[in-house]
Amino acid sequence: MNKNLLDVVSKAIEIARWAPSSHNCQPWKVITLKDAGKQYDALFNQPLKSNELLCCLALDKKRQLSALPSLQFEMYISCGLFLGLFWLAVSQQKAHCRFHWLCDAELNLSWLQVASEHESELLVAMVITAENRDQIRNNQVSTVESKLNHLLDMVSTRRTFRGLFEEKSFDHEMIENLLSRRWPQAITGGEALVQLEQNSGFIRNTTKLIAKYAALDFSSYRAWKETYRYIRFDQQAGTEDGFYLQSLFGPMPKRKIKFYEYMLSPLVMQALRLVNVPHYMAKELSKLVEKSAQLLVIKMNTERLSKRNLVMTGARLMEVWLQAHHAGVAFHPLSVLLQHDEPREALQRLLQCHNERIVFVARVGYIKTPEDISPRRTAQSIHTAVYS
């Protein structure tokens, strides 16, 4: 086993684990296949070389959200967000990554066995090669470490922001910078159309959709039960996923946290439907949308909504999200508009989508860096190395 390459993968996971995901469920898994033998040669049309390492990105079935059918789209996009950061971290280490897409492909018995043993859906196999570390000069090693540390600092301070943005519209230069393509199409694909909408009429009509439909997020027992499972009420307790209540409502005393823990519980929320509490919460969210200067939208041709393209779209979104964070801009996904057919179709009519499906929409704006906590799984819990 090439220890240098294994170190490359470990450092890449340490960075990629900070990728955003729906409910911060972090549904990804990396499986490194040590000494991959003949049973995998057919995938590459040649055997792996001694200086190559084979690993796979997989969707962890035990961690995926499943309360609504549309959440499957979000799971593939979430894994793509992870993949984008993983590739970037590998590249920063003077390593190269060849992609072999497994999703949407007919897998042989060896691959199916790997998927079954790890209760995962295999998405992409990656062959990683790196320069011989002994041949890299000391100053180059120092530069690599510096770049990795800078990248880690950047991704670990990125947050989903659910408060008010500054009422400042992006200028043309800012929009061009956010949406520019710098990552290779081999990872980001070419199917995702990313656009920033600043039209006041569109934002006003989207606000109305949120006010009308966001209650679905709170009133659907099955969907809210799954969401509630990811709300963390105690910042002192060790946790590896989900989001803290304070990131929704800001700092609050313990007695108020206990109150929300009870009031937001699925059974109580069902009872509160009788007094329109979900609709009140939806209107509060709509106020945030109304005061937004711009919304980010990603759409795809409905004929090309493959798993591979959704994962690539996630990588493309990660590129945009990272460029936004670098510019002091944050995102707040409005997933409720996409998780149910009626609001999604209404939103698509607003944008005059023809044979296109919106797969991501978010509030976007300038913020001051939020000082909150975001739970994360350890790199060790994500990475599994097995002998093939």
C-alpha positions in Angstrom: 0.0 0.0 0.0 1.4 3.4 -1.0 1.4 5.3 2.3 2.0 8.7 0.5 -1.2 8.2 -1.5 -3.2 7.1 1.5 -2.0 10.3 3.2 -3.2 12.3 0.2 -6.7 10.7 0.5 -6.8 11.2 4.3 -5.9 14.9 4.0 -8.5 15.3 1.2 -11.2 13.8 3.3 -10.3 16.1 6.2 -11.1 19.0 4.0 -14.0 17.5 2.0 -15.9 16.6 5.2 -16.8 20.3 5.6 -18.9 20.2 2.5 -22.6 21.3 3.0 -25.4 18.7 2.8 -29.1 18.6 3.3 -29.8 18.8 7.1 -26.0 18.4 7.4 -26.6 14.6 7.2 -23.3 14.1 5.5 -24.4 11.1 3.4 -21.0 10.3 1.9 -18.5 7.5 2.4 -15.0 6.9 0.9 -13.9 3.4 0.4 -10.2 2.8 -0.4 -9.5 -0.6 -2.1 -6.1 -1.7 -1.0 -4.1 -3.8 -3.6 -7.0 -3.7 -6.0 -6.5 -6.8 -8.3 -7.7 -8.3 -11.5 -11.4 -8.1 -10.6 -11.2 -4.3 -11.0 -9.0 -4.2 -14.1 -11.9 -4.3 -16.5 -13.0 -0.8 -15.3 -9.8 0.8 -16.4 -8.9 -1.4 -19.3 -5.5 -1.9 -17.7 -4.2 -3.0 -14.3 -3.5 -0.5 -11.5 0.1 0.6 -11.3 2.2 0.4 -8.1 2.0 4.2 -7.8 -1.8 4.3 -8.1 -4.5 4.1 -5.5 -8.1 3.2 -6.1 -10.9 4.6 -3.9 -14.6 5.1 -4.4 -17.1 7.8 -3.3 -20.3 6.2 -2.2 -23.7 7.3 -0.9 -24.1 5.9 2.6 -27.6 4.4 2.6 -27.7 4.5 6.4 -27.3 8.3 6.4 -29.4 9.3 3.4 -32.6 11.3 3.9 -35.7 9.4 2.6 -38.8 11.0 4.0 -39.7 12.4 0.6 -38.9 11.0 -2.9 -37.3 14.3 -4.1 -34.7 14.1 -1.3 -32.9 11.5 -3.4 -31.9 14.3 -5.8 -30.5 16.2 -2.8 -28.4 13.2 -1.7 -26.6 13.0 -5.0 -26.0 16.7 -5.1 -24.7 16.6 -1.5 -22.2 13.8 -2.5 -21.2 16.0 -5.4 -20.4 18.9 -3.0 -18.1 16.5 -1.1 -16.6 15.3 -4.3 -15.8 18.8 -5.5 -13.8 19.6 -2.3 -12.2 16.2 -2.3 -10.9 16.7 -5.8 -9.7 20.2 -5.0 -7.8 19.0 -1.9 -6.2 16.1 -3.9 -5.1 18.6 -6.6 -3.6 20.9 -4.0 -1.3 18.1 -3.0 0.3 17.8 -6.4 -1.8 14.6 -7.1 -4.0 13.7 -10.0 -7.4 12.0 -10.0 -9.0 10.0 -12.8 -12.7 9.5 -12.6 -14.6 6.4 -13.5 -18.3 6.9 -13.0 -20.1 3.9 -11.4 -23.6 5.4 -10.9 -25.9 4.8 -13.9 -23.5 2.0 -15.0 -24.0 -1.7 -14.9 -21.6 -3.0 -12.2 -19.9 -6.3 -12.2 -20.1 -8.7 -9.2 -17.0 -7.4 -7.5 -18.3 -3.9 -7.4 -21.8 -5.0 -6.3 -20.2 -6.9 -3.5 -18.3 -3.8 -2.3 -21.6 -1.8 -2.4 -23.5 -4.5 -0.4 -20.8 -5.0 2.2 -20.7 -1.3 2.9 -24.5 -0.6 2.6 -23.7 2.0 0.0 -24.5 3.1 -3.5 -21.2 3.5 -5.4 -21.0 6.7 -7.3 -17.6 7.2 -8.7 -14.3 5.3 -8.6 -11.1 7.5 -8.5 -7.6 6.5 -9.4 -5.2 8.7 -7.6 -1.5 9.2 -8.5 0.9 11.7 -6.9 4.4 12.9 -7.5 7.1 11.1 -5.6 7.4 13.1 -2.4 11.1 12.4 -2.3 11.5 14.3 -5.6 9.6 17.4 -4.3 11.8 20.1 -2.9 11.3 21.2 0.7 10.0 24.6 -0.3 7.4 22.9 -2.5 6.3 20.7 0.3 5.9 23.7 2.5 3.9 25.5 -0.2 1.6 22.4 -0.5 1.0 22.3 3.3 0.3 26.1 3.3 -2.3 25.8 0.6 -4.0 22.9 2.3 -4.1 24.8 5.6 -5.6 27.8 3.9 -8.2 25.6 2.1 -9.1 23.9 5.4 -9.5 27.2 7.2 -11.8 28.4 4.4 -14.1 25.4 4.2 -14.3 24.9 8.0 -15.5 28.5 8.4 -18.2 28.3 5.6 -21.7 28.3 7.0 -25.3 28.2 5.8 -26.7 31.5 7.0 -30.3 31.7 8.0 -30.5 35.3 9.1 -30.9 38.6 7.3 -28.4 39.4 4.6 -27.1 42.9 3.9 -29.5 44.6 1.5 -26.8 45.0 -1.2 -27.1 43.7 -4.8 -24.2 42.1 -6.5 -22.7 44.1 -9.4 -21.8 42.6 -12.7 -18.2 41.9 -11.8 -19.3 40.1 -8.6 -21.8 37.9 -10.5 -19.2 37.1 -13.1 -16.7 36.1 -10.4 -19.2 33.9 -8.6 -20.4 32.0 -11.7 -17.1 31.7 -13.5 -15.8 28.2 -14.2 -12.4 27.3 -12.9 -12.7 23.6 -12.2 -12.4 21.1 -15.0 -15.6 19.9 -16.7 -14.6 16.3 -15.9 -15.9 16.9 -12.4 -18.4 19.7 -12.7 -20.0 18.5 -16.0 -21.8 20.7 -18.4 -25.5 20.1 -17.6 -26.1 22.5 -14.7 -27.2 26.0 -15.6 -26.4 28.3 -12.7 -28.0 31.8 -12.6 -28.4 34.7 -10.2 -31.8 36.2 -10.1 -32.1 39.9 -9.0 -35.4 40.7 -10.6 -37.6 42.2 -7.9 -40.7 40.7 -9.5 -39.2 37.2 -9.4 -38.1 37.7 -5.7 -41.5 39.0 -4.8 -43.3 36.1 -6.4 -40.9 33.6 -4.8 -41.7 35.2 -1.5 -45.4 34.5 -2.1 -44.5 30.8 -2.9 -42.6 30.5 0.4 -45.5 32.0 2.3 -47.9 29.7 0.6 -46.0 26.4 0.6 -43.2 26.5 3.3 -45.8 25.2 5.8 -45.4 21.8 4.0 -42.0 21.5 5.6 -43.5 21.7 9.1 -46.9 20.1 8.7 -45.9 16.9 6.9 -45.4 14.5 9.8 -43.0 12.2 8.0 -40.8 15.0 6.6 -40.7 17.0 9.8 -40.0 13.9 11.9 -36.9 13.4 9.8 -35.9 17.0 10.0 -36.4 17.1 13.8 -34.0 14.2 14.1 -31.2 16.5 12.9 -31.9 19.4 15.1 -29.4 19.6 18.0 -30.5 21.3 21.1 -27.4 21.0 23.3 -24.2 22.6 21.9 -22.2 21.1 24.7 -23.1 17.5 23.8 -20.8 15.8 21.3 -22.5 15.3 17.9 -21.3 14.7 14.4 -24.1 15.9 12.2 -27.3 17.9 12.1 -27.6 21.6 13.0 -28.0 23.5 16.3 -31.2 25.2 17.2 -29.2 28.4 17.7 -28.4 28.5 14.0 -32.1 28.9 13.3 -33.1 31.3 16.1 -29.8 32.7 17.5 -28.5 32.5 21.0 -31.0 31.8 23.7 -31.2 30.7 27.4 -31.5 27.0 28.3 -35.2 27.2 29.4 -36.1 28.6 25.9 -34.2 25.8 24.2 -36.1 23.3 26.2 -39.3 25.0 25.2 -38.4 24.8 21.5 -37.4 21.1 21.9 -40.9 20.4 23.1 -42.8 22.7 20.7 -40.9 21.5 17.6 -41.4 17.8 18.3 -43.3 16.1 15.5 -46.4 15.2 17.5 -46.7 18.7 19.0 -46.2 20.2 15.5 -49.0 18.1 14.2 -51.3 19.5 16.9 -50.1 23.0 16.2 -51.4 22.7 12.7 -54.9 23.3 14.1 -53.8 26.9 15.1 -51.8 27.5 12.0 -48.4 27.6 13.6 -46.7 26.0 10.5 -48.2 28.8 8.4 -46.8 31.4 10.8 -43.4 29.9 10.5 -43.7 29.9 6.7 -44.5 33.6 6.8 -41.4 34.3 8.9 -39.3 32.5 6.3 -41.0 34.5 3.5 -39.9 37.7 5.2 -36.3 36.7 4.8 -36.8 35.9 1.2 -38.6 39.2 0.6 -35.6 41.2 1.9 -33.1 39.2 -0.2 -31.3 41.1 -3.0 -30.8 38.0 -5.1 -31.5 34.3 -5.4 -29.3 31.6 -6.8 -31.0 29.0 -9.0 -29.6 25.8 -10.7 -31.6 24.0 -13.3 -31.1 21.0 -15.5 -32.6 19.6 -18.6 -35.1 16.9 -17.5 -33.8 14.5 -20.1 -30.4 14.6 -18.5 -31.3 14.1 -14.8 -29.0 11.2 -14.4 -27.3 10.4 -11.1 -23.9 11.2 -12.6 -25.1 14.6 -13.7 -26.6 15.3 -10.3 -23.3 14.5 -8.6 -21.5 16.7 -11.1 -24.0 19.5 -10.4 -23.2 19.2 -6.7 -19.5 19.7 -7.6 -20.4 22.7 -9.7 -22.4 24.1 -6.8 -19.4 23.6 -4.5 -17.3 25.6 -6.8 -19.8 28.5 -6.8 -20.3 28.2 -3.0 -16.6 28.3 -2.3 -16.1 31.4 -4.5 -19.0 33.0 -2.7 -17.6 32.3 0.7 -14.2 33.7 -0.4 -16.1 37.0 -1.3 -17.9 37.2 2.0 -21.2 35.8 0.6 -23.3 33.1 2.1 -26.2 30.8 0.9 -29.4 29.8 2.5 -31.1 26.9 0.5 -34.8 27.1 0.1 -35.2 23.4 -0.3 -38.9 23.3 0.6 -39.7 24.8 -2.8 -38.2 21.8 -4.5 -39.2 18.9 -2.2 -42.8 19.1 -3.2 -44.1 19.1 -6.8 -46.6 21.9 -6.6 -44.2 24.7 -5.4 -41.4 23.4 -7.6 -43.6 23.5 -10.7 -44.8 27.0 -9.7 -41.2 28.2 -9.4 -40.4 26.7 -12.7 -43.3 28.6 -14.3 -41.9 31.8 -12.8 -38.6 31.2 -14.6 -40.3 30.0 -17.7 -38.5 26.7 -17.6 -39.1 24.5 -20.7 -38.0 20.9 -20.3 -35.9 22.0 -17.3 -36.1 21.1 -13.7 -34.8 23.3 -10.9 -32.6 21.3 -8.6 -31.3 24.0 -6.2 -32.5 27.4 -5.1 -31.1 29.6 -2.3 -31.1 33.1 -0.8 -27.7 34.6 -1.4 -26.1 37.7 0.1 -23.3 39.5 2.0 -22.9 38.7 5.6 -20.5 39.2 8.5 -18.8 35.9 9.3 -21.2 34.0 11.6 -19.6 32.7 14.8 -21.6 29.5 15.1 -20.7 25.8 15.4 -21.3 23.3 12.6 -21.0 19.6 13.7 -18.9 17.3 11.5 -18.1 13.6 11.3 -14.5 12.7 11.8 -12.4 11.7 8.8 -12.0 8.2 10.3 -15.8 7.7 10.3 -16.0 8.6 6.6 -13.0 6.6 5.3 -12.9 2.8 5.1 -9.9 1.0 3.7 -10.5 -2.6 2.7 -8.5 -5.4 1.0 -9.9 -6.4 -2.2 
